[in-house]
Amino acid sequence: MSEPTTYRARTNYDEHKATIYQHRKAHKHEGEMKLLDRAFKLIPKSHTVMDLPCGGGRVFLRLASQGYKVKAGDLSDAMIAIAQQNADKAGLGITVEKADVEHLTHPDRSIDTMVCFRLFQHFPTPAIRQRAISELCRVSKQYVVLSYFSPFSWTQAKLILREKLGGRKLRKFPTSLNEVEGYFAKSGFRLVEDFGQLPYIKSLHLAVFERISE
Ligand SMILES: C[S@@+](CC[C@H](N)C(=O)[O-])C[C@H]1O[C@@H](n2cnc3c(N)ncnc32)[C@H](O)[C@@H]1O
């Protein structure tokens, strides 16, 4: 059987889904932003940070409010429209780009820090994961901040059990930190620190990687 070359998150953020995504529960949103804040303590405030995929823009809005210069991109036209409105409302003066994390058009080492929040867990195959990580690393001058879902959590155990009992099929793909580090190592990056939202309870992790190769 041939490997899948696409995934739901690549194609399903139409206007309806993009609008729904803006109404994440406040406590979930705030928990995720706190995780982001912990990881960004490692990133100098002088850095330009590219938020990819930016969705409706909550990550770049948070970072801009902390003093970072931001850029943003996403694949979905509906998400780009929402993010652009939010960027304009905040007076950021940026143009949200149409960008595919698997095939970026930005020059090598052109952006200090790349952040990729809540997309990696949608990638169904090692080939897609490696392609996206290689692109984020290629464009980054120094850091890549990546979220992933750890398989070692109570949330994952519950989802696996639900599927085994005939419930909804798993649609996200957890990856161990070891696997994630392997993709980065191939691009000359090393792990600086890994942050779990609530280790062994929740799946969401955010890891900071740094360029080591010249
Ligand atoms: C779950 S949302 C996360 C958005 C944002 N990072 C956040 O946390 O609010 C996933 C986003 O990934 C985007 N996306 C999916 N595949 C992509 C790709 N190959 N390149 C860029 N964006 C992609 C979707 O359009 C969607 O906006």
The ligand as a MOL file (V3000), in Angstrom:
LIG
                    3D

  0  0  0     0  0            999 V3000
M  V30 BEGIN CTAB
M  V30 COUNTS 27 29 0 0 0
M  V30 BEGIN ATOM
M  V30 1 C -4.6210 23.2880 14.3230 0
M  V30 2 S -4.3370 24.7180 13.3410 0 CHG=1
M  V30 3 C -3.0830 25.5500 14.2970 0
M  V30 4 C -2.9730 27.0000 13.9610 0
M  V30 5 C -2.1220 27.8520 14.9290 0
M  V30 6 N -0.7450 27.4260 14.9670 0
M  V30 7 C -2.7290 27.8550 16.3090 0
M  V30 8 O -2.2150 27.1460 17.1950 0
M  V30 9 O -3.7370 28.5210 16.4950 0 CHG=-1
M  V30 10 C -3.4390 23.9710 12.0040 0
M  V30 11 C -3.1300 24.9550 10.8820 0
M  V30 12 O -2.1970 24.3420 9.9870 0
M  V30 13 C -2.4550 24.8310 8.6750 0
M  V30 14 N -1.7510 23.9330 7.7390 0
M  V30 15 C -2.0190 22.6540 7.4650 0
M  V30 16 N -1.1090 22.1390 6.6380 0
M  V30 17 C -0.2120 23.1340 6.4000 0
M  V30 18 C 0.9770 23.2310 5.6300 0
M  V30 19 N 1.4350 22.1910 4.9350 0
M  V30 20 N 1.6520 24.3990 5.6180 0
M  V30 21 C 1.1900 25.4720 6.3060 0
M  V30 22 N 0.0650 25.4460 7.0580 0
M  V30 23 C -0.6230 24.2870 7.1060 0
M  V30 24 C -3.9600 24.8450 8.6120 0
M  V30 25 O -4.4280 25.6690 7.5670 0
M  V30 26 C -4.3100 25.3720 10.0130 0
M  V30 27 O -4.3890 26.7710 10.0180 0
M  V30 END ATOM
M  V30 BEGIN BOND
M  V30 1 1 1 2
M  V30 2 1 2 3
M  V30 3 1 2 10
M  V30 4 1 3 4
M  V30 5 1 4 5
M  V30 6 1 5 6
M  V30 7 1 5 7
M  V30 8 2 7 8
M  V30 9 1 7 9
M  V30 10 1 10 11
M  V30 11 1 11 12
M  V30 12 1 11 26
M  V30 13 1 12 13
M  V30 14 1 13 14
M  V30 15 1 13 24
M  V30 16 1 14 15
M  V30 17 1 14 23
M  V30 18 2 15 16
M  V30 19 1 16 17
M  V30 20 1 17 18
M  V30 21 2 17 23
M  V30 22 1 18 19
M  V30 23 2 18 20
M  V30 24 1 20 21
M  V30 25 2 21 22
M  V30 26 1 22 23
M  V30 27 1 24 25
M  V30 28 1 24 26
M  V30 29 1 26 27
M  V30 END BOND
M  V30 END CTAB
M  END
